[in-house]
Amino acid sequence: MSVSYGAAPVVTDATVELLPGGVTALIGPNGSGKSTLLRGICRLAHTTGTVTLDGVDTTALSPRAFAKRLTVLAQQRPTPAGLTVTEVVELGRHPHRKGFSRADHASQRAVERAITLTGLDQLQDRPVSELSGGQLQRVWLATCLAQDTDVLLLDEPTTFLDLKHQMSLLDLIRDLADHHELTIGVVLHDLEQAADIADRVVLVSEGRIAAVGAPAEVMTADRLSDVFGVPIEVHALPSGGLAVRAQRAGRRTAHQVEEYAEPLLLSA
């Protein structure tokens, strides 16, 4: 698949398979084409090539049928005015409704489940205009979960979240794959988070796929240093994840720090 904006190609000759019931993380530098590739998969950008769902070309699916199978949490969404958290989450049920019919029991259960999974129970009656960026991000994720699809795509979902809610969200992503059999594709900037939750990693560089495989196979120090353009160290952790650290060019060693004879003293 190739993806372009107008006449300008952004992603070229990319072949990506999202593991059924698994987590596939897309990583790479800014501007490498990660988010564009995700947009191409979910038909939000012009593509050449084929995107298939269970062997079916997605161009054969109507927008409603496609939305029943795949949902995406984009980087930016407009904040709807005058709606509560529950009302926004209910928007995720749109592909399952006919006309202006009222929500059925299945939709109510899907909305309640999505709110609970994302930890929004105490906020469900609050206007979304009063929420923080992190809270609003969880509302949009709940909206995607309420859509009740087989495939969930997330574009930098930890944006705006503090550390606690980042970890909670990553745990939820892993749980959705492990226990709810969702097929998940996620764009992440944090390389350690990608190594921690992904079954497969897709490394994107300059609009092309540089490597695909298990995190430890793809995320080697040499390969990451080459793609990101900075020296990077990678160490395996006892937990099974990876510690990834970029080295600043001007960083002093411990020996160099000790060479300073006098400490800097500040007084009021």
Secondary structure, DSSP 8 states (H G I E B T S, - for coil): -EEEETTEEEE-S------TTSEEEEE-STTSSHHHHHHHHTTSSEEES--EETTEEGGGS-HHHHHTTEEEE-S-----TT-BHHHHHHGGGGGG--TT----HHHHHHHHHHHHHTT-GGGTTSBGGGS-HHHHHHHHHHHHHHT--SEEEEESTTTT--HHHHHHHHHHHHHHHHHH--EEEEE-S-HHHHHHH-SEEEEEETTEEEEEE-HHHH--HHHHHHHHSS-EEEEE-TTS-EEEEE--TT---HHHHHT--S------
